[in-house]
Amino acid sequence: MDLSVSCDESSDQKRERVFAVGGLLGSEDDWRPLEDLWLRRTDGKTFHANDCESDQGAFRTTSHGDNQRLYRDLTILLAESRLLGLGSAMSIEDYRTSFPQDLDEHLYHYCLTDALKYFTQVAKFNIPPGVSQFTFHRRVESEHNAREVYSYFSGIPEWQAFMGRDLTFDDDASVRIQAADLVARESMKHLDNAIGQSRPRRRSWIALKRSGRFVFMEYRRDSFERMKARAAELHGPNIPEYCQWIADRKLGDNMSNRIHFMNAQDPAGKFGTRWG
């Protein structure tokens, strides 16, 4: 059975506190009812979670109350759908503290890897087993990184049978991307509120969580320190598999590559994250 996965990303306005990736998975029979209801509720208007909630962009001319009701109603549609969702968020400050020499583009790598792992595992253990066909939001600044990460993980033997051969991209007009954007924003805002002003949990986040079909992962200081400790245990000359891995990719031995290697050995997605 083919399973369609759509993913998008979200961050705070200045991309200084939290970065997140959100995704949704379902069969065509799962997606179609949501798409019909979504288009009916938005009246065909392109939904962007941040703009709707902050009265910007296409939502500048509608009242704050109307925008809030739309956001609420779309969240309910997601919570009541048959889709499975994942949100993976990370504290940017904690990441930079633990890995000051790393590149910011790896923020995307970590969260994207979580989405690939989770939805591939869902396809693997589906009855009957399926294949996850991944589509990401088309963004010039992240498309290359997405293709690079996807190409690597789709080549892992344990994953190949459950991941589509090609990664595709779509734009804001896609209801599936709009819905993934809402999940990404909820994941981002939940962590941002927790590490910022300790605000109460958002009702929209609670609605998704209580449905039992949405998983939220987060990376904070403890997650990164566990990664760092585990990566430090890898001593290139003593780990033939790691040596071969970096040699095949013409990479150097550094902390970032050690972590990517560990992720590749961890298809179950249990390393370095908290599931909630």
matplotlib code that plots the C-alpha trace (Angstrom):
import matplotlib.pyplot as plt

x = [0.0, 1.3, 1.2, 1.6, 3.7, 3.7, 6.2, 6.9, 9.1, 8.6, 10.6, 10.3, 10.4, 14.2, 15.1, 16.9, 15.0, 13.2, 13.2, 10.7, 9.6, 6.0, 4.6, 1.4, 0.9, -2.1, -3.4, -5.3, -8.5, -7.3, -6.2, -9.2, -11.8, -9.5, -8.7, -12.4, -13.2, -10.2, -10.9, -14.6, -13.5, -10.9, -13.1, -10.0, -7.8, -4.2, -3.6, -0.3, -0.3, 1.8, 0.0, -3.4, -2.5, -0.7, -3.2, -0.5, -0.3, -3.6, -5.2, -4.5, -7.9, -9.9, -10.6, -8.5, -11.5, -12.2, -8.6, -8.5, -11.7, -10.3, -7.1, -9.1, -11.4, -8.6, -6.8, -10.0, -10.2, -6.7, -7.4, -10.5, -8.9, -7.4, -3.9, -0.9, 1.3, 4.8, 6.3, 10.1, 11.4, 14.8, 16.1, 18.5, 20.3, 20.9, 22.1, 24.5, 25.8, 26.5, 27.8, 29.3, 31.3, 28.4, 26.5, 23.0, 21.8, 22.1, 19.1, 17.1, 19.0, 18.1, 14.4, 14.0, 15.7, 13.1, 10.3, 12.0, 12.5, 9.1, 7.0, 9.2, 8.7, 4.9, 5.0, 7.1, 4.7, 1.5, -0.8, -0.1, 3.4, 3.5, 5.7, 6.0, 6.0, 7.5, 6.7, 8.2, 7.4, 9.3, 11.8, 14.9, 17.0, 16.3, 15.6, 19.2, 19.6, 16.3, 17.4, 20.8, 19.4, 16.6, 19.0, 21.2, 18.5, 16.5, 19.7, 19.9, 19.0, 16.6, 14.7, 14.7, 11.6, 9.5, 10.6, 9.6, 12.5, 12.1, 11.5, 9.0, 8.2, 5.0, 4.0, 1.6, -1.4, -1.3, -3.7, -1.3, 1.5, -0.8, -1.8, 1.8, 2.6, 0.1, 1.6, 5.1, 3.9, 2.3, 5.5, 7.6, 5.3, 5.0, 8.8, 9.1, 6.6, 8.3, 11.8, 10.6, 8.0, 6.7, 3.2, 0.4, 0.1, -1.7, -5.2, -4.5, -1.5, -3.5, -6.3, -3.7, -2.0, -5.2, -6.2, -3.6, -2.4, 0.2, 3.7, 5.8, 9.6, 11.9, 15.6, 16.9, 20.2, 20.0, 19.3, 22.3, 24.6, 23.6, 24.4, 27.7, 28.7, 27.7, 29.5, 32.7, 32.7, 33.3, 37.1, 37.5, 40.4, 38.6, 35.3, 35.7, 32.1, 32.4, 35.7, 34.1, 31.1, 33.1, 35.5, 32.6, 31.2, 34.6, 33.9, 36.2, 36.0, 34.1, 31.3, 28.6, 29.5, 29.7, 26.2, 24.9, 26.6, 24.8, 21.5, 22.1, 22.5, 19.3, 16.4, 14.0, 14.5, 15.1, 18.4, 18.8, 15.1, 12.2, 8.8, 5.7]
y = [0.0, 3.4, 5.9, 9.6, 11.8, 15.6, 17.6, 21.2, 23.3, 26.1, 28.3, 31.5, 34.7, 35.3, 31.6, 32.0, 29.9, 26.9, 25.0, 22.2, 19.9, 18.5, 15.8, 13.8, 10.3, 8.5, 6.6, 8.3, 7.2, 9.0, 12.2, 12.8, 13.5, 15.9, 17.7, 18.1, 19.4, 21.7, 23.4, 23.9, 25.5, 27.7, 28.5, 27.7, 30.3, 29.2, 28.6, 29.4, 28.7, 31.6, 34.2, 33.0, 33.1, 36.5, 38.2, 38.6, 38.0, 36.7, 37.0, 40.6, 41.7, 39.3, 39.8, 38.3, 36.4, 34.9, 33.9, 32.2, 30.3, 29.1, 27.9, 26.1, 24.5, 23.2, 21.8, 19.9, 18.6, 17.2, 15.7, 14.0, 12.7, 9.3, 10.7, 10.1, 13.0, 13.8, 17.0, 17.2, 20.4, 21.5, 24.3, 26.3, 27.8, 24.4, 23.0, 25.8, 25.5, 21.8, 21.9, 25.4, 24.3, 22.7, 24.2, 25.6, 23.5, 20.5, 21.7, 20.7, 17.4, 16.3, 17.1, 15.8, 12.5, 12.1, 12.4, 10.0, 7.4, 7.7, 7.5, 4.8, 2.7, 3.3, 2.0, -1.0, -2.1, -1.2, -4.2, -4.9, -3.2, -0.1, 2.4, 6.0, 8.5, 11.7, 15.2, 18.3, 22.0, 23.5, 26.0, 27.1, 27.3, 23.8, 21.7, 20.7, 19.5, 17.6, 15.7, 15.0, 13.5, 11.6, 10.1, 8.8, 7.3, 5.8, 3.9, 2.1, -1.6, -1.8, 1.2, 0.8, -1.4, 1.1, 4.5, 5.8, 6.0, 9.7, 12.7, 15.2, 18.8, 20.9, 24.5, 26.3, 25.6, 21.9, 21.2, 18.5, 21.0, 23.4, 20.7, 19.7, 23.4, 23.5, 20.4, 22.0, 25.2, 23.4, 21.4, 24.6, 26.7, 23.9, 23.8, 27.6, 28.2, 25.6, 27.1, 30.7, 32.2, 28.8, 29.4, 26.9, 24.2, 25.4, 24.0, 23.3, 21.2, 19.4, 18.6, 16.9, 15.1, 13.8, 12.2, 9.5, 9.8, 12.6, 12.1, 15.1, 14.9, 17.5, 18.1, 20.2, 20.4, 16.9, 15.4, 17.1, 16.2, 12.5, 12.8, 14.4, 11.8, 8.9, 10.5, 11.0, 7.2, 6.8, 6.6, 6.4, 4.0, 1.6, 1.5, -0.1, 0.6, 4.3, 4.5, 2.9, 5.2, 8.4, 7.1, 6.2, 9.8, 11.5, 13.0, 14.0, 12.7, 15.3, 15.4, 16.2, 13.2, 10.9, 11.9, 11.3, 7.9, 7.1, 8.2, 5.9, 3.0, 3.8, 3.3, 2.9, 6.6, 6.1, 7.9, 11.3, 12.3, 12.4, 11.2, 12.7]
z = [0.0, -0.9, 2.0, 1.2, 3.6, 3.5, 5.5, 6.2, 8.6, 11.1, 13.3, 15.3, 13.3, 13.6, 13.7, 16.9, 19.5, 17.9, 14.6, 13.8, 11.1, 11.0, 8.9, 8.2, 6.7, 5.3, 2.4, -0.4, 1.3, 4.5, 2.8, 0.5, 3.2, 5.0, 1.7, 0.9, 4.4, 4.5, 1.2, 2.2, 5.6, 4.0, 1.0, -1.1, 0.6, 1.0, 4.7, 6.3, 10.1, 11.1, 9.0, 10.1, 13.8, 13.6, 11.2, 8.4, 4.7, 3.2, 6.7, 7.2, 5.9, 8.1, 11.8, 14.5, 15.8, 12.4, 12.0, 15.4, 14.6, 11.3, 13.0, 15.6, 13.1, 10.9, 14.0, 14.9, 11.3, 11.7, 15.1, 13.8, 10.6, 10.1, 9.4, 11.6, 12.5, 13.8, 15.0, 15.7, 17.3, 18.6, 20.8, 18.6, 21.6, 23.2, 19.9, 19.3, 22.9, 22.5, 19.0, 18.5, 15.5, 13.7, 10.8, 11.2, 8.2, 10.5, 12.4, 9.3, 9.1, 12.6, 12.4, 8.8, 9.9, 12.6, 10.1, 7.7, 10.5, 12.0, 8.8, 7.3, 10.5, 10.2, 6.6, 7.6, 10.4, 8.6, 7.8, 5.0, 4.9, 2.7, 1.1, 2.3, -0.6, 0.8, -0.4, 1.2, 1.0, -1.8, -0.3, -2.2, 1.0, 2.1, -1.0, -1.6, 2.0, 1.9, -1.3, 0.3, 3.5, 1.7, -0.8, 1.9, 4.1, 1.2, 0.4, 3.7, 3.0, 6.0, 4.7, 1.0, 0.7, 2.7, 1.2, -2.2, -4.7, -5.3, -3.0, -4.4, -3.6, -3.6, -2.8, -0.5, -2.8, -1.6, 1.3, 2.4, 2.8, 4.5, 7.0, 7.6, 8.2, 11.0, 12.7, 12.3, 13.9, 16.8, 17.4, 17.3, 19.5, 22.1, 22.6, 22.3, 25.0, 27.3, 27.0, 26.9, 29.2, 30.4, 29.0, 29.3, 26.7, 23.6, 23.2, 19.6, 20.6, 23.2, 20.7, 18.4, 21.2, 22.7, 19.4, 20.0, 16.4, 16.8, 18.2, 19.3, 19.7, 21.1, 21.4, 24.3, 26.2, 27.6, 24.2, 22.6, 25.5, 25.1, 21.4, 22.2, 24.7, 22.4, 19.5, 21.6, 22.1, 18.4, 17.7, 13.9, 13.8, 16.2, 14.4, 10.9, 9.9, 10.7, 8.8, 5.8, 6.1, 6.0, 3.4, 1.1, 1.4, 1.4, 4.7, 7.6, 11.1, 13.2, 15.7, 13.1, 10.9, 13.9, 14.8, 11.3, 11.3, 14.6, 13.1, 10.2, 12.5, 14.4, 12.0, 15.0, 15.8, 19.5, 19.9, 21.3, 21.4, 23.6, 22.4, 24.0]

ax = plt.figure().add_subplot(projection="3d")
ax.plot(x, y, z, "-o")
ax.set_aspect("equal")
plt.show()
